[in-house]
Amino acid sequence: MTTASPQSPGAGPADVAASAGEQAPQGSPEASAASKLALFVASGATFLAVLDTTVVNIAFSDLRVDFPDASLSQLTWVVTSYTVVFAALLAVAGRVADVIGRKRLFLWSTALFTLASVLSGFATGVPMLVGARALQGVAAAGMIPSALGLVLQHTPAARRQVAVGVWGAVGSMAAAVGPSLGGLLVDVWGWRSVFLINLPIGLAIVAVSARLAGDEPSGRRLPDPVGTLALALGIGGVVFGVTQGTDWGWGSGRVLALLAGGAVLVLVALLLSRRHVAPAIEWDLWRNRAFAATNVSSLLFGAAMYSYLLSSLLFLNAVWGYSELKAGLAVTPGAFSAAVGALVVGRRVAAGAQWAALAVGAGLFGVSCAAMFLLLGTDRQYAAVWLPIGVVAGIGIGAALTAISNAATASLEPQRFASGTGLLMTTRQIGGALGIAALAAILERHNVLDDQGYLQVFLACAIGSLAAAVVAPVIRSKGRRAPAP
């Protein structure tokens, strides 16, 4: 990954034990230690944030036992409240991280995430659990962009691509290993352990990250509060409307109001951003062709990936009769192969070839989903069919996600690493919501025990992923980075 400046974005003090204002030269033991420490804490926080988007799905049966008076639609809010808030605030949080300092936002967000996890684990009712999960979403939105911002700040330019590869590998593993880890925790200790396990990990991350040298605020202004509020509410409305479309009915007044109202609010944010000196949406980022293309790929690939991850578990459970724990373990090899794919792209693929890595990764994943559509059925063929296809799909996921992150980062000024990452993750989350909505719409037309619905979902995943591969060559054209306003 190349950058506009030969210097690391973390041109401030790099020594984790250095006094304020002291700078450590690139390549020094102090700078190397800071780089590894930043990658360690950022990867840990990202693992927690991504894990909590999928790990709760497996706990639904346990939740229904503990809260028998709660309806299924009420329990879905345990998942929805996290994902909607997370998606709505990612873009805003990235900008805030660049303005007030990545370390500061990272510390506060990780501490809040840990507290919200404890509140979730000790929830006495569904309303308290939903509220705590929403608070987790707020914290996760701050953790993700500030985490990658810290990594890029403390990592020399020549090593950033490898660091992003490791960070991407952790995120890929978290998304894929969530069901198996969640199934194990729920099976042994119950649903509350899914949240309480975050307490020791979160405290350790806060303690270790406090040793990192702080970054200087960029000097940029906080984004327009009116435009920011409109953007957050607009994205939240659209994501929530898409998420609830199948349950409430796509023609229902509530869904239409959420989709239309969300779209109007996003449009308002866009119009306000064209005139404001500190816009909520940074238009000049989107004028960068490479950055815009990575976001389109992120949207398409996110839709395919999240739909695949959920439909895989549902297929194994409903069609092949696997238990939740067995289904989670069955998809675990794909989690490890995703990490391999991410590390290979991060370490072995040149900066100028990230678009090709995205095309190959998305292509592998798309072909794997197409193979599932063609080869799977009611007969259990785990070793002969599912396992090899799942491993190849995992490699594709890890390669594509890492290439998208590397390509997007290469097109950004160092002062805008966090805000650009926030926008990139926002498009992926919106894509994920669209993918899950498509999955629900397809399965609604079929018997839950019928394999045909799941096979059609796999076909849709193949189409979405291959579309992301088609967009990849656009990233090859090197656009000039837009200077920070």
C-alpha positions as CSV (number, residue, x, y, z in Angstrom):
1,M,0.0,0.0,0.0
2,T,1.4,3.3,-1.0
3,T,0.9,6.7,0.6
4,A,1.3,10.3,-0.5
5,S,4.0,11.0,2.1
6,P,7.0,8.9,2.9
7,Q,6.4,9.5,6.5
8,S,4.2,7.4,8.8
9,P,0.8,9.1,9.7
10,G,1.9,8.5,13.3
11,A,4.6,11.2,13.0
12,G,4.0,12.0,16.7
13,P,5.7,10.1,19.5
14,A,5.8,6.4,18.8
15,D,7.4,5.0,21.9
16,V,4.8,3.5,24.1
17,A,6.7,4.7,27.1
18,A,8.0,7.9,25.8
19,S,7.2,11.3,27.3
20,A,4.8,13.6,25.5
21,G,6.2,15.2,22.4
22,E,9.2,12.9,22.0
23,Q,9.4,11.2,18.6
24,A,10.8,7.8,17.8
25,P,12.3,7.3,14.4
26,Q,10.8,4.8,12.0
27,G,12.5,1.5,12.2
28,S,13.6,2.0,15.8
29,P,12.8,-0.6,18.5
30,E,10.5,1.9,20.1
31,A,8.5,2.5,16.9
32,S,8.4,-1.2,16.2
33,A,7.0,-1.9,19.7
34,A,4.4,0.8,19.3
35,S,3.3,-0.6,16.0
36,K,2.9,-4.1,17.4
37,L,1.1,-2.8,20.4
38,A,-1.3,-0.7,18.3
39,L,-2.1,-3.7,16.1
40,F,-2.7,-6.0,19.1
41,V,-5.2,-3.7,20.8
42,A,-6.9,-2.7,17.6
43,S,-7.3,-6.3,16.5
44,G,-8.7,-7.3,19.9
45,A,-11.2,-4.5,19.8
46,T,-12.2,-5.2,16.2
47,F,-12.7,-8.9,17.1
48,L,-15.1,-8.0,19.9
49,A,-17.1,-5.5,17.8
50,V,-17.4,-7.8,14.8
51,L,-18.0,-10.9,16.9
52,D,-21.0,-9.3,18.6
53,T,-22.8,-8.8,15.2
54,T,-23.1,-12.6,14.8
55,V,-22.5,-14.3,18.2
56,V,-25.9,-13.5,19.6
57,N,-27.8,-15.2,16.8
58,I,-27.0,-18.6,18.3
59,A,-28.4,-17.6,21.7
60,F,-32.0,-17.1,20.6
61,S,-33.3,-20.4,22.0
62,D,-31.7,-19.7,25.4
63,L,-33.2,-16.2,25.4
64,R,-36.7,-17.5,24.8
65,V,-36.3,-19.8,27.8
66,D,-35.2,-17.1,30.1
67,F,-37.8,-14.5,28.8
68,P,-40.8,-16.7,27.9
69,D,-43.2,-13.7,27.8
70,A,-41.2,-11.9,25.1
71,S,-42.3,-12.4,21.5
72,L,-39.9,-13.4,18.8
73,S,-40.2,-9.9,17.2
74,Q,-39.1,-8.4,20.6
75,L,-36.2,-10.7,20.8
76,T,-35.0,-9.8,17.3
77,W,-34.4,-6.3,18.7
78,V,-31.5,-7.8,20.7
79,V,-29.7,-8.2,17.3
80,T,-31.3,-5.3,15.4
81,S,-30.6,-2.6,18.1
82,Y,-26.8,-3.3,17.9
83,T,-26.5,-3.6,14.1
84,V,-28.7,-0.5,13.3
85,V,-26.9,1.8,15.8
86,F,-23.5,0.4,14.7
87,A,-24.2,1.1,11.0
88,A,-25.8,4.6,11.7
89,L,-22.8,6.0,13.6
90,L,-19.8,4.5,11.9
91,A,-19.3,7.3,9.4
92,V,-19.8,10.0,12.1
93,A,-17.4,8.2,14.5
94,G,-14.6,8.0,12.0
95,R,-14.7,11.7,11.4
96,V,-14.8,12.4,15.2
97,A,-11.8,10.1,15.7
98,D,-9.7,12.1,13.2
99,V,-10.8,15.4,14.9
100,I,-10.4,14.7,18.6
101,G,-7.7,12.0,18.4
102,R,-7.9,8.3,17.6
103,K,-6.5,7.1,20.9
104,R,-8.9,9.1,23.0
105,L,-12.0,7.9,21.1
106,F,-10.6,4.3,21.1
107,L,-10.2,4.3,24.9
108,W,-13.6,5.8,25.6
109,S,-15.4,3.5,23.1
110,T,-13.7,0.3,24.4
111,A,-14.5,1.2,28.0
112,L,-18.1,1.9,27.0
113,F,-18.3,-1.3,25.0
114,T,-17.1,-3.3,28.1
115,L,-19.6,-1.6,30.4
116,A,-22.5,-2.2,27.9
117,S,-21.4,-5.9,27.7
118,V,-21.7,-6.2,31.4
119,L,-25.1,-4.6,31.4
120,S,-26.2,-7.0,28.7
121,G,-25.0,-10.0,30.7
122,F,-26.9,-8.9,33.8
123,A,-30.0,-7.8,32.0
124,T,-33.2,-8.6,33.9
125,G,-35.5,-8.2,31.0
126,V,-35.7,-7.7,27.2
127,P,-36.0,-3.9,27.4
128,M,-32.8,-3.6,29.4
129,L,-31.0,-6.1,27.1
130,V,-32.1,-4.2,24.0
131,G,-30.9,-0.9,25.5
132,A,-27.6,-2.3,26.5
133,R,-27.1,-3.7,23.1
134,A,-27.8,-0.3,21.5
135,L,-25.2,1.1,23.8
136,Q,-22.8,-1.6,22.6
137,G,-23.6,-0.4,19.0
138,V,-22.6,3.2,19.9
139,A,-19.3,2.0,21.4
140,A,-18.5,-0.4,18.5
141,A,-19.0,2.4,16.0
142,G,-16.3,4.4,17.8
143,M,-14.0,1.4,18.2
144,I,-13.7,0.2,14.6
145,P,-12.5,3.4,12.7
146,S,-10.4,4.6,15.6
147,A,-8.8,1.1,15.9
148,L,-7.6,1.1,12.3
149,G,-6.6,4.7,12.6
150,L,-4.3,3.8,15.5
151,V,-2.8,1.0,13.5
152,L,-2.0,3.2,10.5
153,Q,-0.8,6.0,12.8
154,H,1.8,3.9,14.6
155,T,2.8,1.7,11.6
156,P,5.5,2.9,9.1
157,A,4.3,3.3,5.6
158,A,6.2,0.2,4.4
159,R,4.5,-2.0,6.9
160,R,0.9,-0.7,6.8
161,Q,-0.3,-3.2,4.2
162,V,0.9,-6.1,6.3
163,A,-0.7,-4.6,9.4
164,V,-4.0,-4.1,7.6
165,G,-3.8,-7.7,6.5
166,V,-3.5,-8.9,10.1
167,W,-6.3,-6.6,11.2
168,G,-8.5,-7.9,8.3
169,A,-7.7,-11.5,9.2
170,V,-8.9,-10.9,12.8
171,G,-12.1,-9.3,11.5
172,S,-12.7,-12.1,9.1
173,M,-12.2,-14.7,11.8
174,A,-14.5,-12.9,14.2
175,A,-17.4,-12.8,11.6
176,A,-17.0,-16.5,10.8
177,V,-16.1,-17.9,14.2
178,G,-19.0,-16.1,16.0
179,P,-21.5,-18.9,15.6
180,S,-19.2,-21.7,16.8
181,L,-17.9,-19.7,19.7
182,G,-21.4,-18.5,20.6
183,G,-22.7,-22.0,20.4
184,L,-20.0,-23.3,22.7
185,L,-20.5,-20.5,25.3
186,V,-24.3,-20.9,25.3
187,D,-24.0,-24.7,25.5
188,V,-21.7,-24.6,28.5
189,W,-22.5,-21.4,30.5
190,G,-25.7,-20.0,29.0
191,W,-26.5,-16.9,26.9
192,R,-25.2,-14.4,29.5
193,S,-21.6,-15.7,29.0
194,V,-21.7,-14.4,25.4
195,F,-21.6,-10.9,26.8
196,L,-19.7,-11.4,30.1
197,I,-16.7,-12.8,28.2
198,N,-16.1,-9.3,26.9
199,L,-15.4,-8.0,30.4
200,P,-11.8,-9.4,30.9
201,I,-10.9,-8.9,27.3
202,G,-12.2,-5.3,27.2
203,L,-10.4,-4.3,30.4
204,A,-7.2,-5.8,29.1
205,I,-7.5,-3.8,25.8
206,V,-8.1,-0.6,27.7
207,A,-5.1,-1.2,30.0
208,V,-2.7,-2.0,27.2
209,S,-3.9,0.7,24.8
210,A,-3.4,3.3,27.5
211,R,0.4,2.7,27.1
212,L,0.3,3.9,23.5
213,A,1.4,7.5,22.8
214,G,-1.5,9.8,22.1
215,D,-2.0,11.3,18.7
216,E,-2.4,15.0,18.1
217,P,-5.9,16.1,17.0
218,S,-5.9,16.9,13.3
219,G,-7.1,20.5,13.8
220,R,-10.1,19.9,11.7
221,R,-13.5,21.0,12.9
222,L,-16.1,18.6,14.3
223,P,-18.7,17.8,11.6
224,D,-21.9,19.9,11.2
225,P,-24.2,18.7,14.0
226,V,-27.4,19.1,12.0
227,G,-26.0,17.2,9.0
228,T,-24.5,14.6,11.3
229,L,-27.8,14.0,13.1
230,A,-29.6,13.7,9.7
231,L,-27.0,11.3,8.4
232,A,-27.1,9.0,11.5
233,L,-30.9,9.0,11.6
234,G,-31.2,8.5,7.9
235,I,-28.8,5.5,7.7
236,G,-30.4,4.1,10.9
237,G,-33.9,4.4,9.4
238,V,-32.9,2.8,6.1
239,V,-31.1,-0.1,7.8
240,F,-33.9,-0.7,10.3
241,G,-36.5,-0.6,7.5
242,V,-34.6,-3.1,5.5
243,T,-34.1,-5.3,8.5
244,Q,-37.7,-5.3,9.5
245,G,-39.2,-5.5,5.9
246,T,-39.9,-9.2,6.0
247,D,-41.4,-9.3,9.5
248,W,-43.6,-6.2,9.1
249,G,-44.3,-6.5,5.4
250,W,-42.6,-4.5,2.6
251,G,-45.8,-2.7,1.9
252,S,-46.5,-1.8,5.5
253,G,-46.7,1.8,6.5
254,R,-44.0,1.5,9.1
255,V,-41.4,0.0,6.6
256,L,-42.3,2.5,3.9
257,A,-42.0,5.4,6.4
258,L,-38.6,4.2,7.6
259,L,-37.2,3.7,4.1
260,A,-38.6,7.0,2.7
261,G,-37.8,9.0,5.9
262,G,-34.3,7.6,6.0
263,A,-33.7,8.3,2.4
264,V,-34.9,11.9,2.8
265,L,-32.7,12.5,5.8
266,V,-29.6,11.1,4.0
267,L,-30.5,13.5,1.1
268,V,-30.8,16.4,3.6
269,A,-27.3,15.5,5.0
270,L,-25.9,15.4,1.5
271,L,-27.3,18.8,0.6
272,L,-26.1,20.4,3.9
273,S,-22.7,18.9,3.3
274,R,-22.3,20.7,0.0
275,R,-22.3,24.1,1.7
276,H,-20.9,23.5,5.2
277,V,-17.2,24.2,6.0
278,A,-17.1,21.0,8.2
279,P,-19.6,18.7,6.4
280,A,-21.1,15.5,7.8
281,I,-20.4,13.8,4.5
282,E,-17.0,14.5,2.9
283,W,-17.9,14.9,-0.8
284,D,-14.3,15.1,-1.9
285,L,-13.7,11.5,-0.7
286,W,-16.3,10.3,-3.1
287,R,-14.7,12.2,-6.0
288,N,-11.7,9.9,-5.6
289,R,-12.5,7.2,-8.1
290,A,-10.5,4.4,-6.3
291,F,-12.1,5.2,-2.9
292,A,-15.6,5.3,-4.4
293,A,-15.0,1.9,-6.1
294,T,-13.9,0.3,-2.9
295,N,-17.1,1.4,-1.3
296,V,-19.2,0.0,-4.1
297,S,-17.3,-3.3,-3.8
298,S,-17.7,-3.2,0.0
299,L,-21.5,-2.8,-0.3
300,L,-21.9,-5.6,-2.8
301,F,-19.5,-8.0,-1.0
302,G,-21.0,-7.2,2.4
303,A,-24.5,-8.1,1.2
304,A,-23.2,-11.5,-0.1
305,M,-20.9,-12.3,2.8
306,Y,-23.4,-11.6,5.7
307,S,-26.2,-13.5,3.9
308,Y,-23.9,-16.4,3.3
309,L,-22.7,-16.6,6.9
310,L,-26.3,-16.7,8.2
311,S,-27.7,-19.0,5.5
312,S,-24.9,-21.5,6.0
313,L,-25.9,-22.0,9.7
314,L,-29.6,-22.1,8.9
315,F,-29.0,-24.7,6.1
316,L,-26.9,-27.0,8.4
317,N,-29.4,-26.7,11.2
318,A,-32.7,-26.9,9.3
319,V,-31.9,-29.1,6.3
320,W,-29.1,-31.4,7.6
321,G,-30.4,-31.5,11.2
322,Y,-27.2,-30.3,12.8
323,S,-27.5,-28.9,16.4
324,E,-26.5,-25.2,16.8
325,L,-23.2,-26.2,18.3
326,K,-22.4,-28.7,15.6
327,A,-23.4,-26.2,12.9
328,G,-21.2,-23.6,14.4
329,L,-18.2,-26.0,14.5
330,A,-18.9,-27.1,10.9
331,V,-18.4,-23.6,9.6
332,T,-15.3,-23.0,11.7
333,P,-12.7,-24.2,9.1
334,G,-13.9,-21.4,6.9
335,A,-13.0,-18.9,9.6
336,F,-9.4,-20.1,9.7
337,S,-9.1,-20.2,5.9
338,A,-10.4,-16.6,5.9
339,A,-7.5,-15.6,8.2
340,V,-5.1,-17.3,5.8
341,G,-6.6,-15.4,2.8
342,A,-6.3,-12.1,4.7
343,L,-2.7,-12.7,5.7
344,V,-1.6,-13.7,2.2
345,V,-3.1,-10.6,0.7
346,G,-1.6,-8.4,3.4
347,R,1.9,-9.9,3.2
348,R,2.3,-11.1,-0.4
349,V,0.3,-8.9,-2.7
350,A,1.8,-5.6,-3.8
351,A,0.0,-2.3,-3.2
352,G,-0.7,-1.8,-6.9
353,A,-2.3,-5.3,-7.2
354,Q,-4.8,-5.0,-4.4
355,W,-7.6,-4.5,-7.0
356,A,-6.6,-7.9,-8.5
357,A,-6.6,-9.5,-5.0
358,L,-10.2,-8.2,-4.5
359,A,-11.2,-9.6,-7.9
360,V,-9.7,-13.0,-7.2
361,G,-11.0,-13.1,-3.6
362,A,-14.6,-12.0,-4.5
363,G,-14.4,-14.4,-7.5
364,L,-13.4,-17.3,-5.3
365,F,-16.2,-16.6,-2.9
366,G,-18.7,-16.2,-5.7
367,V,-17.7,-19.4,-7.4
368,S,-17.9,-21.2,-4.0
369,C,-21.5,-19.9,-3.4
370,A,-22.4,-21.1,-6.9
371,A,-20.9,-24.5,-6.2
372,M,-23.1,-24.7,-3.1
373,F,-26.1,-23.9,-5.2
374,L,-25.3,-26.6,-7.7
375,L,-23.9,-29.4,-5.4
376,L,-25.7,-29.2,-2.0
377,G,-28.9,-31.0,-1.2
378,T,-30.7,-32.9,1.5
379,D,-28.0,-35.6,1.6
380,R,-25.3,-34.9,4.2
381,Q,-22.0,-34.5,2.3
382,Y,-19.9,-32.6,4.7
383,A,-16.4,-33.9,4.0
384,A,-16.9,-34.4,0.3
385,V,-18.8,-31.2,-0.6
386,W,-19.3,-28.7,2.3
387,L,-15.8,-28.7,3.8
388,P,-13.8,-28.0,0.6
389,I,-16.2,-25.4,-0.6
390,G,-16.3,-23.7,2.8
391,V,-12.6,-23.5,3.0
392,V,-12.3,-21.9,-0.5
393,A,-15.1,-19.5,0.4
394,G,-13.3,-18.5,3.5
395,I,-10.1,-17.8,1.6
396,G,-12.1,-15.6,-0.7
397,I,-13.7,-13.7,2.1
398,G,-10.4,-13.0,3.9
399,A,-8.7,-12.0,0.6
400,A,-11.5,-9.7,-0.5
401,L,-12.0,-7.9,2.8
402,T,-8.3,-7.2,3.2
403,A,-7.9,-6.0,-0.3
404,I,-10.9,-3.6,0.1
405,S,-9.4,-2.2,3.3
406,N,-5.9,-1.8,1.7
407,A,-7.2,-0.2,-1.4
408,A,-9.3,2.2,0.5
409,T,-6.6,3.2,2.9
410,A,-4.1,3.7,0.0
411,S,-6.4,6.4,-1.4
412,L,-6.7,8.4,1.8
413,E,-4.6,11.1,3.4
414,P,-3.2,10.1,6.8
415,Q,-5.4,12.7,8.5
416,R,-8.5,11.0,7.1
417,F,-7.7,7.3,7.9
418,A,-10.4,6.9,10.5
419,S,-13.1,8.9,8.7
420,G,-12.5,7.0,5.5
421,T,-12.6,3.7,7.3
422,G,-15.8,4.7,9.0
423,L,-17.4,5.3,5.6
424,L,-16.1,2.0,4.2
425,M,-17.5,0.0,7.2
426,T,-20.8,1.9,6.9
427,T,-21.3,0.7,3.3
428,R,-20.4,-2.9,4.3
429,Q,-23.0,-2.8,7.2
430,I,-25.7,-1.4,4.8
431,G,-24.8,-4.1,2.3
432,G,-25.1,-6.7,5.1
433,A,-28.5,-5.4,6.1
434,L,-29.6,-5.6,2.4
435,G,-28.2,-9.1,2.2
436,I,-30.0,-10.4,5.3
437,A,-33.3,-8.8,4.0
438,A,-32.9,-10.6,0.7
439,L,-32.2,-13.8,2.5
440,A,-35.4,-13.4,4.6
441,A,-37.4,-12.5,1.5
442,I,-36.2,-15.6,-0.3
443,L,-36.7,-18.0,2.6
444,E,-40.2,-16.6,3.3
445,R,-41.4,-18.2,0.1
446,H,-40.2,-21.7,1.0
447,N,-40.7,-24.2,3.8
448,V,-38.0,-23.7,6.5
449,L,-37.0,-27.4,6.1
450,D,-36.8,-27.2,2.3
451,D,-33.3,-26.9,0.8
452,Q,-34.5,-25.0,-2.2
453,G,-34.8,-21.6,-0.4
454,Y,-31.3,-21.8,1.0
455,L,-29.9,-22.8,-2.4
456,Q,-31.5,-19.8,-4.0
457,V,-29.8,-17.6,-1.3
458,F,-26.4,-19.2,-2.2
459,L,-27.1,-18.3,-5.8
460,A,-27.9,-14.7,-4.8
461,C,-24.7,-14.5,-2.8
462,A,-22.7,-15.7,-5.8
463,I,-24.2,-13.0,-8.0
464,G,-23.5,-10.3,-5.4
465,S,-19.9,-11.4,-4.9
466,L,-19.1,-11.7,-8.6
467,A,-20.6,-8.2,-9.1
468,A,-18.0,-6.9,-6.5
469,A,-15.3,-8.7,-8.5
470,V,-16.4,-6.9,-11.6
471,V,-16.1,-3.5,-9.9
472,A,-12.5,-4.3,-8.7
473,P,-10.7,-3.1,-11.8
474,V,-12.0,0.4,-11.3
475,I,-9.8,0.7,-8.2
476,R,-6.7,0.2,-10.4
477,S,-6.9,3.8,-11.6
478,K,-4.9,5.9,-9.2
479,G,-6.8,9.0,-8.2
480,R,-5.2,11.9,-6.3
481,R,-5.9,12.0,-2.7
482,A,-8.2,14.8,-1.7
483,P,-6.5,17.1,0.9
484,A,-8.0,17.3,4.3
485,P,-10.3,20.3,4.6
